[in-house]
Amino acid sequence: MSADSAVAREELRGEIKGASPLARDTVSPGTHPHSRAHESAIKHVTGRAAYIDDIKAPADALHVALALSPVAHGRLTRLDLDKVRAMPGVVDVVGFHDVPGHTDIGPVFPGDPIFVEDEISYVGQVLFAVAAESHRAAREAVNTALAQGIAEIDEQPACLDPVAATERGEFVRPTHVQQSGDWEQALANAAHVVEAEQFVGGQEHFYLEGQACLVQPTEDEGVIVHTSNQHPSETQKLVAEVLGIPFHAVTVEVRRMGGGFGGKETQASPWACIAALIARRTGRTTRVRLPRADDMRVTGKRHPFHNRYRLGVDEQGVIQGGEITVIGDCGYSPDLSDAIVDRAMFHSDNAYSLGEARVTGHRARTHTASNTAFRGFGGPQGMMVIEAAMDDIARRIGEDPLTVRKRNFYRPGRQTTHYGQQVDQIKLLRELVEQLETSSEYWARRRAITEFNAESPIIKRGLALTPVKFGISFTAKHLNQAGALLHVYTDGSVMINHGGTEMGQGLHTKICQVVARELGLDTDEVRITATRTDKVPNTSPTAASSGADLNGQAARDACVKLKQRLFDFAHEHLYKDQGLDREEMRLEAGHLVAGHGESERRIPWGELVQAAYLNRISLSEKGFYATPLIHYDRNTGQGRPFYYYAFGAAVAEVSVDTLTGEYQVERVDILHDVGDSLNPAIDIGQVEGGFIQGMGWLTSEELKWNEAGRLISDGPATYKIPTYGDLPPVFNVKLMEGHPNSMASIYRSKAVGEPPFMLGMAVWSALRDALASLADYAEAPRLDTPATPERVLLAAEELRSRYDSAQLERGAP
C-alpha cells in the first residue's frame, strides 16, 4: 500500500462499520507499461455492453420455456404434446421425436439426450420445449401442461450417493490410476502413517448472465446463433448435428458473456440446439433464456468429491509415499468428467512430492444433473486432499503446518510428479513462499495468535499459508491449438478476431495489447470483433486458463507474418536504393523504422499501409498456434500433460466463535506468479476475484438436495455466494516480479484464470488451525466443505468434547 492508503485504513479501523474492506491501492499496477483497462470497461459501467437479452429481435420472435422432469429417476411412459400445442399463444412444441438429426448431444462421450425419450436421469431433465408468442405464454403453457398430467412417469429409486455408486461399480467412465514406485513398501517402512477422509462440496457457477441464446434462421437451411457460450465451435457442431445439416450452415457468434466460469463450456449448447430446432421448424427467430431457478436445476455444478488418503511420513513429516483415492460425483452422464477427475488426480500432489504413490480416480454416476467444468476443472478438489494431509501431518509430529509444507515441497532429487512430469522452477516456489512468509509477518503473527488462543476460551484465531502449483494446458492434447484472423484497413486501423471468448476476464483486452505491441501501435488503434465460427473455425473452448496463451500466440503469429510481408515490400519498393538492412526493420510508435542513427528512415504506419495496398500487397493474415511438448499416455498414467506450472501462495487469518461456529476472515496476503504479466491491472483483478470465489466455495456456498433428488438451494435466497461484506478487511495482493515463464509462452507470461482460485484453501486451512487450538494443537479436526458455521460448530464441539474427556482421564486440571 502507499503511505496515504495505510493512513486512511488506520483512521477507519473499527470506526465505520460499513467501510471495510478498504479498496486496495491501485497506483502500483496502474503505472506498469502494460496495465490497461478492460476493453469494454466503459461499456460495462454505462450499460452499453450488449449481452444476449440486449440483442434486438424481430417483433414476431418466439420465446421458449422448458418442461422439466419432477423426478430424479424413472421412465416416461406417456407424453401428449398435442394438448400443449392447442394452448393459448403456443406456436410450436418439440420433444425427442421431433429432432431430425442427432438426439444425443454429449460433448465428448454419448449420454446426454437433448430431450427425454424414455429414461429420466435427474430432476430438471428436459421433457419438451414450448415456443410461444411471449415468454409468459410459454411458461404458463408448460405449467398448465404438467399440472394436467400430459406426462406420465413411472418413478424409480434414485442413487444420490457417489460413494455407494462407486462400491456398486456404477461409473460414467472407467476408473483411472497413476502410480510411481512401490507405494505399499513406502507405507510399510514409514515412521508414521497418516490417514483420513474428506468430503469436498460442489459449487454453482452463479454467473450474472444466465444461460441464454437467440437463434435466427437463414435463407438457406442454416441458422445464426447468438449465445452466451465458452465453446462456439462445439455448439456449431452440435446444432448442425441436431438439425442434420453441414457445419458450415451454422454460424455461432459470441461477443461477451456475463460470466462463465466453466458453466458455459459444454452446458450452453443444449439451449442453442433447442432454439435452433424451433427456429428452423417455424422460420422465426427464437429466444431461450433460463430463469435462475431453472438454470440452477438443469445445469451441472462443480463436482463434489469424496477423498481418502493414507500416507507414510518420516519423523520430520516428509512424505515417503502412500495412496490417494478421489471419487468425483459426476451426475448422470460423462460430460467432461473424465478429464475433470484426471485433473483432480494430477493435482492431488499440489506443490508437494508424494514420493512412491498411487492415485486412483473414480467417476461415480448419480441421478443428478451432469456435473461439468468449473474454474480449476477438478484441480481444487484434488489439492484439498493433500492440503488436509499437510495439516494432519503437522499435528501428528507437533510442528507448524508451514514448516511441514516447506519440507515437502518439490525439491532437487524429488521433483518428479506421480505422473512422471518434471517440475521446473522449483526455486521459484520456495522463493515465493519465503517472500510471502516475510511480507505477511507469518511467524510474528503465529506467536501472537498462539498467545491469544491460550487466553481466549471462546474466540479462537487461526492462521495458514497454503501454496498453489497448477498445471497449464488442456489435458486433452488436441484442444491445445488456436487460430486468429488479422485485418489491416487502408486507413491503418486494425481488426483482430480469434477463437477465444470474453467472459469478463479481459482476454480480448490482452489480445488487443499483443497485436498493438507487435505492430508498434497504440491499443486504441486495434479493435476486436465478436468470436464467430465463420471467421476462425474449429476453435477450442475458452477454458483451462489457456485463453491468452493460445489465442495470444495465434494473434502474434498473424502479426509476425504480416510484418514480414510489409518489411519485404518496404525493402524492395521503398528503400531499395538506400542500402538499408532488411533485418533491422522494425515497427515502433506508429512508424516503420529502418536503419539507425543518421541513416535512420521512418515511415508513418498509415503511409506504409497505403503504399502496400496500392502495390497490391495483402493486408490480411491468419495465425495459428499449437502448444508444443505436451503428451500423456493414459495406459501407463505417465507423461507431460502440462506445458508449465503457475505458482502462488496465500496467508489467511480468521477468528472463530467456537460457541456459534461463526467466523470472520480478518486478513489475507497473496503473492502470485504470472511470469511477465501481459496486463498487471487485469491480472491482479483475476487473482482477487479467483481467491474470493475459492473462499466462497469452501465456506458459504452450500448445495443442498432433498431426498427426492431435487435441488433446494436454487437461488440467491438459499445459495450464498460471497458478498462485499465477506471481503477481508485487510486484503494485500501482489504479483511475483522478476520471474518470467521458463517456457516460451506469449511474452513469457503465465496463465492467471484458474490458479488463484485455489488460494482460497488458505481460509479453510486457517479455520482448521483455529479449531485445532481447542485440542492444544494436538490434532486438526475433520472439516468437510463448505465449512459453514454449522459445520465449524459441530467440529468445535466434537473436538472440545474429546479433548476435555481425554484431559479428565489423565487427571489434568
C-alpha positions in Angstrom: 0.0 0.0 0.0 1.0 3.6 -0.5 1.5 5.7 2.7 -1.8 7.5 2.1 -3.7 4.3 1.8 -2.1 3.0 5.0 -3.1 6.1 6.9 -6.6 6.1 5.6 -7.0 2.5 6.5 -5.8 3.1 10.0 -8.1 6.1 10.5 -11.1 4.0 9.6 -10.2 0.8 11.5 -13.1 0.0 13.8 -14.8 3.3 13.3 -17.2 2.9 10.4 -18.8 -0.5 10.3 -19.7 -0.3 6.6 -16.4 1.0 5.5 -14.3 -2.2 5.4 -12.8 -3.6 3.4 -11.0 -0.6 2.0 -10.1 -0.7 -1.6 -6.6 -1.9 -2.3 -4.1 0.6 -3.5 -4.2 0.7 -7.3 -1.3 3.1 -8.0 1.4 0.4 -8.5 -0.3 -1.8 -11.1 -1.5 1.3 -12.9 2.0 2.6 -13.5 3.1 -0.6 -15.3 3.6 0.0 -19.0 1.2 -2.9 -19.9 -1.6 -2.1 -17.5 -4.7 -1.2 -19.4 -8.4 -1.0 -18.5 -10.7 -3.7 -19.8 -11.6 -3.0 -23.5 -15.3 -2.9 -22.6 -15.0 -1.2 -19.2 -16.8 2.0 -20.2 -19.5 0.0 -21.9 -19.9 -2.1 -18.8 -20.5 0.8 -16.5 -22.7 2.8 -18.9 -24.8 -0.2 -19.8 -23.8 -0.1 -23.5 -22.2 -3.5 -23.4 -24.6 -5.8 -25.2 -25.5 -9.2 -23.8 -27.8 -11.8 -25.3 -31.0 -10.3 -23.9 -29.9 -6.9 -25.2 -29.9 -8.1 -28.8 -33.0 -6.7 -30.6 -35.1 -9.4 -32.1 -38.0 -9.2 -34.7 -41.4 -8.4 -33.4 -42.5 -12.0 -34.2 -39.7 -13.6 -32.3 -40.6 -16.7 -30.3 -39.9 -17.3 -26.7 -39.1 -20.8 -25.3 -39.9 -22.4 -21.9 -38.8 -25.8 -20.9 -40.8 -28.6 -19.2 -38.5 -30.2 -16.7 -38.7 -33.6 -15.0 -40.1 -33.5 -11.5 -38.4 -36.9 -10.5 -34.8 -37.9 -10.3 -35.1 -41.4 -11.9 -37.9 -43.1 -13.7 -39.4 -43.8 -17.1 -41.5 -41.5 -19.2 -44.4 -43.7 -20.2 -46.7 -41.2 -22.0 -46.3 -37.7 -23.3 -49.2 -36.0 -25.1 -47.8 -32.9 -26.8 -50.9 -32.2 -28.9 -52.7 -30.8 -25.9 -49.9 -28.4 -25.4 -49.9 -27.2 -29.0 -53.6 -26.1 -28.5 -52.9 -23.8 -25.6 -53.1 -20.0 -25.9 -50.1 -18.3 -27.5 -48.3 -21.5 -28.3 -46.7 -21.7 -31.7 -44.7 -24.9 -31.5 -43.9 -27.7 -29.1 -40.9 -30.1 -29.6 -39.8 -33.3 -27.9 -37.5 -36.1 -28.5 -39.2 -37.5 -31.6 -39.2 -34.1 -33.3 -35.5 -34.0 -33.7 -34.4 -34.5 -37.3 -30.8 -35.3 -36.6 -28.8 -36.5 -33.6 -30.7 -36.8 -30.4 -27.6 -37.3 -28.2 -25.6 -34.1 -27.7 -22.9 -35.4 -25.3 -19.9 -33.2 -25.8 -17.2 -35.9 -25.7 -18.9 -39.2 -24.9 -22.6 -40.1 -25.5 -25.1 -39.9 -22.8 -26.8 -36.5 -23.0 -30.1 -36.7 -24.8 -31.5 -33.4 -26.0 -34.9 -34.4 -24.6 -36.1 -37.4 -22.5 -37.0 -40.3 -24.7 -37.9 -42.8 -22.0 -35.4 -42.9 -19.2 -35.3 -40.0 -16.8 -32.0 -39.4 -15.0 -32.4 -36.3 -12.8 -34.8 -33.7 -11.5 -34.7 -31.0 -14.1 -34.1 -33.1 -17.2 -35.9 -31.6 -20.2 -39.0 -33.4 -21.3 -40.1 -31.0 -24.0 -39.9 -27.3 -25.0 -42.7 -24.9 -25.8 -42.3 -21.9 -28.1 -44.9 -19.1 -27.8 -45.6 -15.5 -28.7 -44.3 -14.4 -25.3 -42.2 -15.8 -22.5 -45.1 -15.7 -20.1 -47.4 -17.6 -22.5 -44.7 -20.3 -22.9 -44.2 -20.7 -19.2 -47.9 -20.8 -18.5 -48.3 -23.5 -21.1 -45.6 -25.6 -19.6 -47.0 -25.2 -16.1 -50.6 -26.0 -17.2 -49.5 -29.0 -19.2 -47.6 -30.6 -16.4 -50.5 -29.8 -13.9 -52.9 -31.6 -16.3 -50.7 -34.7 -16.4 -49.8 -34.7 -20.0 -46.6 -36.5 -19.0 -46.9 -39.8 -17.1 -43.8 -41.0 -15.3 -43.0 -44.4 -13.7 -40.8 -43.1 -10.8 -38.0 -45.4 -9.7 -35.4 -45.3 -6.8 -32.7 -42.8 -7.4 -29.0 -43.0 -6.5 -27.7 -39.8 -4.9 -24.7 -41.2 -3.1 -21.4 -41.3 -5.2 -19.6 -43.5 -2.6 -22.4 -46.1 -2.7 -22.3 -45.9 -6.5 -18.6 -46.5 -6.5 -19.0 -49.5 -4.3 -21.5 -50.9 -6.8 -19.3 -50.1 -9.8 -21.7 -47.5 -11.2 -19.4 -45.2 -13.2 -19.9 -42.8 -16.1 -16.3 -43.6 -17.2 -13.7 -46.2 -16.2 -11.5 -45.8 -13.2 -8.0 -44.4 -13.8 -4.8 -45.0 -11.9 -1.5 -43.1 -11.8 1.4 -44.7 -9.9 5.1 -44.1 -9.2 7.2 -46.7 -7.3 6.3 -49.2 -4.6 3.7 -47.3 -2.6 2.9 -50.3 -0.4 6.5 -50.7 0.7 6.7 -47.0 1.4 3.8 -47.3 3.8 5.2 -50.3 5.4 8.6 -48.6 6.1 7.2 -45.3 7.3 7.7 -44.0 10.8 4.1 -42.7 10.8 1.0 -43.5 8.7 -1.4 -40.6 8.5 -4.9 -41.3 7.0 -8.2 -39.5 6.8 -11.3 -38.9 4.6 -12.9 -35.7 3.5 -16.0 -34.5 1.6 -15.4 -31.6 -0.7 -18.7 -29.9 -1.8 -19.7 -28.8 -5.2 -20.3 -25.2 -6.4 -22.9 -23.4 -8.5 -21.4 -21.2 -11.3 -23.8 -18.4 -10.5 -22.8 -16.3 -13.5 -24.7 -13.0 -13.6 -26.0 -13.6 -17.1 -27.8 -17.0 -17.1 -27.9 -19.5 -20.0 -29.3 -17.6 -23.0 -29.3 -17.6 -26.7 -31.0 -16.1 -29.7 -31.2 -18.1 -33.0 -32.1 -16.6 -36.4 -33.0 -18.9 -39.3 -31.1 -18.0 -42.5 -32.4 -18.0 -46.1 -30.9 -21.5 -46.7 -31.1 -24.4 -44.3 -28.9 -22.8 -41.7 -29.0 -20.7 -38.6 -27.1 -17.9 -36.9 -26.7 -18.5 -33.2 -26.1 -15.7 -30.7 -25.2 -17.3 -27.5 -23.5 -16.8 -24.1 -21.0 -19.6 -24.7 -17.4 -20.6 -23.9 -17.2 -23.1 -26.8 -18.7 -21.7 -30.0 -17.3 -24.4 -32.3 -18.7 -27.2 -30.2 -22.1 -25.5 -30.3 -21.8 -25.1 -34.0 -21.1 -28.9 -34.3 -24.0 -29.9 -32.1 -26.6 -27.6 -33.6 -25.6 -28.8 -37.1 -25.9 -32.5 -36.0 -29.3 -31.9 -34.3 -30.6 -30.2 -37.4 -28.9 -32.7 -39.8 -27.2 -30.0 -41.8 -23.5 -29.3 -42.6 -21.4 -27.4 -40.0 -20.9 -24.5 -42.5 -24.6 -23.8 -42.4 -24.4 -22.9 -38.7 -22.7 -19.7 -37.6 -22.2 -19.1 -33.9 -21.4 -15.7 -32.5 -20.3 -14.7 -29.0 -19.4 -11.1 -28.2 -19.2 -11.4 -24.5 -20.7 -13.3 -21.6 -21.9 -12.1 -18.2 -19.7 -14.7 -16.6 -19.0 -18.3 -17.4 -16.5 -20.0 -15.0 -16.8 -23.3 -17.0 -20.6 -23.4 -16.8 -20.9 -22.4 -20.4 -18.2 -24.7 -21.8 -20.5 -27.6 -22.6 -23.8 -26.7 -21.0 -24.6 -23.7 -23.1 -25.1 -26.0 -26.2 -28.4 -27.7 -25.3 -30.4 -24.4 -25.3 -28.9 -23.4 -28.6 -29.8 -26.7 -30.1 -33.4 -26.4 -28.9 -33.7 -22.8 -30.1 -32.2 -23.8 -33.5 -34.6 -26.7 -33.9 -37.6 -24.4 -33.3 -36.2 -21.6 -35.5 -35.9 -24.0 -38.4 -39.3 -25.5 -37.9 -41.1 -22.2 -37.6 -38.9 -19.9 -39.7 -38.9 -17.4 -36.9 -36.2 -16.0 -34.7 -36.2 -17.9 -31.4 -35.1 -16.8 -27.9 -34.2 -19.0 -24.9 -33.3 -17.6 -21.5 -33.5 -19.8 -18.4 -34.9 -18.3 -15.2 -32.3 -18.6 -12.4 -34.1 -21.4 -10.5 -34.4 -23.5 -13.8 -30.9 -22.6 -14.7 -29.6 -24.0 -11.4 -31.7 -27.1 -11.6 -30.9 -28.1 -15.2 -27.2 -27.4 -15.3 -24.3 -29.2 -13.7 -22.1 -27.9 -10.9 -18.5 -28.2 -9.8 -18.1 -31.9 -9.0 -18.4 -32.8 -5.3 -15.6 -35.1 -4.3 -15.1 -37.8 -1.7 -11.4 -38.1 -1.0 -9.3 -40.6 1.0 -5.6 -40.6 1.7 -3.1 -42.9 3.5 0.4 -41.5 3.6 3.6 -42.7 5.1 5.9 -40.0 6.6 9.2 -39.9 8.4 9.9 -38.4 11.8 10.3 -35.0 10.1 6.9 -35.3 8.5 8.3 -35.8 5.0 6.1 -37.9 2.8 7.7 -41.2 1.7 4.7 -42.5 -0.3 1.2 -43.8 0.0 -2.2 -43.8 -1.7 -4.8 -41.3 -2.5 -8.3 -42.0 -3.8 -10.7 -39.4 -5.2 -14.3 -40.1 -6.1 -15.9 -37.5 -8.3 -19.7 -37.2 -8.2 -20.3 -36.9 -12.0 -24.1 -36.8 -12.1 -25.9 -38.9 -14.7 -23.6 -38.6 -17.7 -19.9 -38.3 -18.6 -19.9 -34.7 -19.9 -16.3 -33.6 -19.1 -15.9 -35.8 -16.0 -13.2 -38.0 -17.5 -10.8 -35.0 -17.8 -12.0 -33.3 -14.6 -11.3 -36.4 -12.4 -8.0 -36.8 -14.3 -7.0 -33.2 -13.3 -8.0 -33.9 -9.7 -5.6 -36.8 -9.8 -2.9 -34.7 -11.5 -3.2 -32.1 -8.7 -3.6 -34.3 -5.7 0.1 -33.5 -5.0 -0.4 -29.7 -5.2 3.1 -28.4 -4.6 4.4 -31.4 -2.7 6.4 -34.5 -3.7 4.3 -37.6 -3.0 7.3 -40.0 -3.3 6.2 -43.5 -4.2 2.5 -43.1 -4.6 -0.7 -44.4 -6.2 -3.5 -42.1 -7.1 -6.9 -43.6 -8.1 -9.7 -41.7 -9.6 -13.3 -42.9 -9.7 -16.1 -41.3 -11.8 -19.3 -42.1 -10.0 -22.8 -42.0 -11.6 -25.6 -40.5 -9.6 -29.1 -39.2 -10.5 -28.3 -35.5 -10.5 -27.6 -33.0 -13.3 -24.4 -33.9 -15.1 -21.6 -32.0 -13.3 -19.3 -30.1 -15.5 -16.3 -27.7 -15.9 -15.8 -25.1 -13.2 -12.8 -22.8 -12.7 -9.9 -25.2 -11.7 -11.5 -28.1 -13.5 -11.1 -30.7 -10.7 -7.7 -29.4 -9.6 -9.1 -27.7 -6.5 -10.8 -30.8 -5.3 -7.6 -32.8 -5.8 -5.5 -30.3 -4.0 -7.8 -30.4 -1.0 -6.8 -33.9 -0.1 -3.1 -33.1 0.2 -3.6 -29.8 2.0 -5.7 -31.7 4.6 -2.8 -34.2 4.9 -0.3 -31.4 5.5 -2.3 -30.1 8.4 -2.8 -33.6 9.8 0.9 -34.5 9.5 1.9 -31.3 11.3 -0.4 -32.1 14.2 0.9 -35.6 14.3 4.6 -34.6 14.7 4.0 -31.4 16.6 5.3 -28.9 14.1 3.8 -25.8 12.5 1.9 -26.7 9.3 4.0 -24.2 7.3 7.2 -26.0 8.3 5.8 -29.3 7.2 4.6 -27.8 3.9 8.0 -26.4 3.1 9.8 -29.7 3.9 7.5 -31.5 1.4 7.8 -29.0 -1.5 9.2 -30.3 -4.7 13.0 -30.0 -4.5 16.2 -31.3 -6.1 16.1 -35.1 -6.1 12.3 -35.0 -5.6 11.0 -33.0 -8.5 9.1 -35.7 -10.5 5.4 -35.9 -10.1 3.5 -39.2 -9.6 2.5 -39.0 -13.3 6.1 -38.6 -14.5 6.4 -34.8 -15.2 9.4 -32.9 -14.0 8.5 -29.8 -12.0 10.7 -26.9 -13.1 11.1 -23.5 -11.4 11.2 -25.3 -8.0 13.3 -22.4 -6.7 10.6 -20.0 -7.7 8.0 -21.8 -5.5 10.3 -21.7 -2.5 11.3 -18.1 -3.0 7.6 -17.1 -3.5 6.6 -18.7 -0.2 9.6 -17.2 1.6 8.8 -13.7 0.3 5.1 -14.0 1.4 6.2 -15.5 4.8 8.3 -12.4 5.4 5.9 -9.8 4.0 2.9 -11.2 5.9 4.9 -11.4 9.1 3.8 -15.0 9.4 5.9 -16.1 12.4 5.3 -13.0 14.5 1.5 -13.4 13.9 1.8 -17.1 14.7 3.3 -16.3 18.1 0.7 -13.7 18.8 -2.2 -16.0 17.7 -0.9 -18.8 19.9 -0.7 -16.5 22.9 -4.2 -15.1 22.1 -5.8 -18.5 21.9 -4.2 -19.6 25.2 -6.0 -16.7 26.9 -9.3 -16.7 24.9 -11.6 -19.6 25.7 -14.3 -18.8 23.2 -12.9 -16.8 20.3 -10.1 -18.7 18.6 -7.9 -17.3 15.9 -6.3 -19.3 13.1 -3.5 -18.7 10.6 -2.5 -20.7 7.5 -0.2 -20.3 4.5 -1.1 -22.6 1.6 0.7 -22.8 -1.8 -0.6 -23.5 -5.3 1.1 -25.3 -8.2 -1.3 -25.5 -11.1 -0.6 -27.2 -14.5 -1.4 -25.1 -17.6 -2.7 -26.9 -20.7 -5.8 -28.8 -21.7 -5.2 -32.4 -20.7 -7.0 -33.4 -24.0 -4.0 -32.7 -26.2 -5.9 -31.8 -29.4 -7.5 -28.8 -27.7 -4.2 -27.1 -27.3 -4.5 -25.1 -30.5 -5.8 -21.7 -31.6 -6.4 -19.6 -34.6 -6.6 -15.8 -35.3 -7.6 -13.6 -38.2 -5.9 -10.2 -38.7 -7.1 -7.4 -41.0 -5.4 -4.1 -41.6 -7.5 -1.5 -43.4 -6.3 1.2 -45.7 -6.6 3.9 -43.0 -4.2 1.9 -40.8 -6.8 0.7 -38.4 -6.5 -2.9 -37.3 -9.1 -5.6 -36.7 -8.3 -8.8 -34.9 -10.5 -11.9 -34.4 -9.6 -15.0 -32.6 -11.1 -18.2 -31.2 -11.3 -17.2 -27.6 -14.4 -15.9 -25.8 -14.7 -12.9 -23.5 -16.5 -13.7 -20.2 -15.3 -10.6 -18.3 -11.7 -11.9 -17.7 -10.1 -9.4 -20.0 -9.0 -11.9 -22.8 -9.9 -9.5 -25.6 -8.0 -6.7 -23.9 -4.9 -8.8 -23.8 -5.2 -9.9 -27.4 -5.5 -6.3 -28.5 -2.4 -5.5 -26.5 -0.5 -8.3 -28.2 -1.4 -7.0 -31.6 -0.6 -3.4 -30.8 2.7 -4.5 -29.3 3.7 -6.5 -32.4 2.6 -3.7 -34.8 4.0 -0.8 -32.8 0.7 0.8 -32.4 -1.4 2.2 -29.6 -4.1 -0.2 -28.3 -6.8 2.3 -29.3 -5.9 1.6 -33.0 -6.7 -2.1 -32.6 -10.4 -3.3 -32.5 -11.5 -6.8 -31.6 -14.7 -8.3 -33.0 -17.1 -10.9 -31.7 -15.9 -14.5 -31.7 -17.5 -16.2 -34.8 -17.2 -19.6 -36.2 -17.2 -18.2 -39.8 -14.1 -16.2 -39.1 -11.9 -18.5 -37.1 -13.0 -22.2 -37.4 -12.6 -25.3 -35.2 -11.7 -23.4 -32.1 -11.0 -24.8 -28.6 -13.1 -23.7 -25.6 -12.0 -20.7 -23.6 -11.1 -22.8 -20.6 -8.1 -24.4 -18.8 -6.7 -20.9 -18.2 -5.4 -21.1 -21.8 -7.2 -18.2 -23.5 -4.3 -15.7 -23.5 -1.6 -18.4 -24.0 -3.2 -20.0 -27.1 -5.0 -17.1 -28.7 -2.3 -14.6 -27.9 0.3 -16.7 -29.7 -2.1 -17.2 -32.7 -2.6 -13.4 -32.9 1.1 -12.8 -32.6 1.7 -15.4 -35.4 -0.6 -13.5 -37.7 1.1 -10.2 -36.8 4.6 -11.6 -37.4 3.6 -13.0 -40.8 2.1 -9.7 -41.9 5.1 -7.7 -40.6 7.5 -9.8 -42.6 5.4 -9.2 -45.7 5.4 -5.5 -45.1 9.2 -5.5 -44.4 9.8 -7.3 -47.7 7.7 -4.8 -49.5 9.3 -1.8 -47.9 12.8 -3.1 -48.6 12.0 -3.9 -52.2 10.0 -0.8 -53.1 10.7 2.0 -50.6 14.3 1.6 -49.5 15.6 -0.4 -52.5 18.4 2.1 -53.3 19.2 3.3 -49.8 21.2 0.3 -48.7 19.2 -0.2 -45.5 19.3 -3.7 -43.9 16.1 -5.6 -44.2 16.8 -7.4 -41.0 16.9 -4.2 -38.9 13.5 -3.0 -39.9 11.0 -2.6 -37.0 7.6 -1.2 -36.2 7.5 1.2 -33.3 5.4 4.2 -32.1 3.2 4.1 -35.2 6.1 4.0 -37.7 8.1 1.7 -39.8 11.7 2.3 -38.8 14.7 1.3 -40.8 18.4 1.8 -40.1 20.0 3.5 -37.1 21.4 6.9 -36.2 21.9 9.3 -39.2 20.8 6.7 -41.7 17.5 6.0 -39.9 14.4 6.3 -42.0 10.8 6.5 -40.7 7.5 6.0 -42.5 4.2 6.5 -40.6 2.1 3.3 -40.3 -0.7 4.8 -42.3 1.5 5.7 -45.2 3.1 2.2 -45.2 -0.3 0.6 -45.3 -1.5 2.8 -48.2 1.7 2.2 -50.2 1.3 -1.6 -49.6 -2.3 -1.5 -50.7 -1.5 0.4 -53.9 1.1 -2.1 -54.7 -1.4 -5.0 -54.2 0.2 -6.4 -51.0 -2.2 -8.4 -48.9 -3.1 -6.7 -45.7 -4.8 -9.7 -44.1 -3.3 -12.7 -42.4 -4.3 -15.7 -40.4 -2.4 -17.0 -37.4 -2.1 -20.4 -35.8 -0.5 -21.9 -32.7 -0.3 -25.4 -31.2 1.3 -25.9 -27.7 4.5 -28.0 -28.1 6.0 -30.8 -25.9 2.8 -32.0 -24.1 1.8 -35.6 -24.1 0.1 -38.1 -21.8 -0.3 -41.9 -22.0 -3.4 -43.0 -20.2 -2.4 -46.6 -20.4 0.7 -46.0 -18.3 -0.6 -43.0 -16.4 2.6 -41.2 -17.2 3.6 -38.2 -19.4 3.9 -34.5 -19.6 0.3 -33.2 -19.7 1.2 -29.6 -18.8 3.3 -27.1 -20.7 4.3 -25.3 -17.5 3.1 -24.7 -13.9 1.8 -21.5 -12.4 2.5 -20.9 -8.7 1.0 -18.8 -5.9 0.5 -18.7 -2.2 -1.9 -17.1 0.3 -1.8 -16.4 4.0 -5.2 -16.2 5.7 -6.1 -15.2 9.3 -9.5 -16.0 10.8 -11.4 -15.5 14.0 -13.8 -18.2 15.1 -16.6 -18.0 17.7 -16.5 -21.6 18.9 -19.9 -21.3 20.6 -21.8 -20.4 17.5 -19.4 -21.5 14.6 -19.5 -18.0 13.1 -16.2 -16.7 11.8 -14.6 -13.7 10.2 -11.7 -13.7 7.7 -9.5 -10.9 9.2 -6.7 -10.6 6.8 -5.4 -12.1 3.6 -2.0 -11.7 2.0 -1.4 -13.1 -1.5 1.7 -13.4 -3.7 1.0 -14.9 -7.1 3.2 -15.9 -10.0 2.1 -14.7 -13.5 5.5 -14.7 -15.2 6.0 -11.4 -17.1 2.4 -10.2 -16.8 0.6 -9.2 -20.0 -1.5 -6.8 -18.0 -0.9 -6.4 -14.3 -4.1 -4.5 -13.6 -6.3 -7.2 -15.1 -4.1 -10.0 -13.5 -4.5 -8.6 -10.0 -8.2 -8.4 -10.6 -8.2 -12.0 -11.6 -6.2 -13.0 -8.5 -8.6 -11.1 -6.2 -11.7 -12.5 -7.8 -10.4 -16.0 -8.0 -9.4 -16.0 -4.4 -12.9 -14.7 -3.3 -14.6 -17.3 -5.4 -12.5 -20.1 -4.0 -13.1 -18.8 -0.5 -16.9 -18.9 -1.2 -16.7 -22.5 -2.5 -15.0 -23.6 0.7 -17.1 -21.6 3.2 -20.6 -20.3 2.4 -21.7 -21.9 -0.9 -23.7 -25.0 0.0 -25.6 -27.0 -2.5 -28.5 -29.0 -0.9 -30.7 -31.6 -2.4 -33.7 -33.2 -0.8 -34.2 -36.9 -0.5 -36.1 -37.0 -3.8 -33.0 -35.5 -5.6 -34.4 -32.0 -6.1 -32.0 -29.1 -5.7 -33.4 -26.9 -3.0 -30.6 -24.3 -3.0 -31.8 -22.9 -6.3 -31.5 -19.1 -6.0 -29.7 -16.3 -4.1 -32.0 -16.7 -1.1 -30.8 -20.3 -0.4 -27.4 -20.3 -2.1 -24.9 -17.9 -0.6 -22.0 -16.5 -2.8 -19.5 -14.2 -1.1 -20.6 -10.5 -1.0 -18.7 -7.3 -0.5 -19.1 -7.7 3.3 -17.3 -11.0 3.2 -14.1 -9.5 1.9 -11.2 -9.5 4.4 -10.7 -6.0 6.0 -7.0 -6.3 5.1 -6.5 -7.7 1.6 -3.0 -7.5 0.2 -2.4 -8.8 -3.3 0.9 -8.7 -5.2 2.2 -10.3 -8.3 5.6 -12.0 -8.2 8.1 -10.0 -10.1 11.3 -10.9 -11.9 10.5 -14.5 -12.7 9.5 -14.9 -16.4 8.0 -18.1 -17.5 10.7 -20.8 -18.1 8.7 -21.9 -21.2 8.2 -19.9 -24.4 4.7 -18.7 -23.6 3.4 -15.4 -25.0 6.0 -12.8 -23.8 7.0 -15.3 -21.1 3.7 -14.6 -19.2 1.7 -17.2 -17.3 -2.0 -18.0 -17.2 -4.0 -16.4 -14.4 -7.6 -17.5 -14.8 -7.7 -20.6 -12.6 -4.6 -20.8 -10.4 -5.7 -18.0 -8.0 -9.0 -19.9 -7.2 -7.1 -22.4 -5.2 -5.6 -19.7 -3.0 -8.9 -19.8 -1.1 -7.8 -23.0 0.5 -5.8 -20.9 3.0 -9.1 -19.8 4.6 -10.2 -23.4 5.1 -6.9 -24.4 6.5 -6.9 -21.3 8.8 -10.3 -22.4 10.1 -8.9 -25.9 10.9 -5.9 -24.2 12.6 -8.2 -22.1 14.9 -10.2 -25.2 15.8 -7.0 -27.2 16.5 -6.2 -24.8 19.3 -9.2 -26.4 21.2 -7.1 -29.6 21.4 -3.8 -27.7 22.2 -2.8 -28.2 18.5 -2.6 -32.0 19.0 -4.9 -32.7 16.1 -6.7 -30.9 13.3 -10.4 -31.7 13.1 -12.1 -33.1 10.1 -13.8 -30.2 8.4 -15.8 -31.0 5.3 -16.6 -28.3 2.9 -18.3 -25.9 2.6 -17.2 -25.1 6.1 -20.4 -23.4 7.0 -20.8 -22.0 10.6 -22.9 -25.2 11.3 -20.0 -27.4 10.2 -17.5 -25.4 12.1 -19.6 -25.5 15.3 -20.0 -29.3 15.1 -16.3 -29.7 14.6 -15.6 -27.5 17.5 -18.0 -29.3 19.8 -16.7 -32.7 18.8 -13.1 -31.7 19.3 -13.7 -29.9 22.6 -15.7 -32.9 23.9 -13.0 -35.4 23.1 -10.1 -33.2 24.3 -11.9 -32.4 27.6 -12.7 -36.1 28.2 -9.0 -37.0 27.5 -7.8 -34.4 30.0 -10.2 -35.7 32.6 -8.9 -39.3 32.1 -5.3 -38.0 32.5 -6.4 -36.1 35.7 -5.4 -32.8 34.1 -6.9 -29.7 35.7 
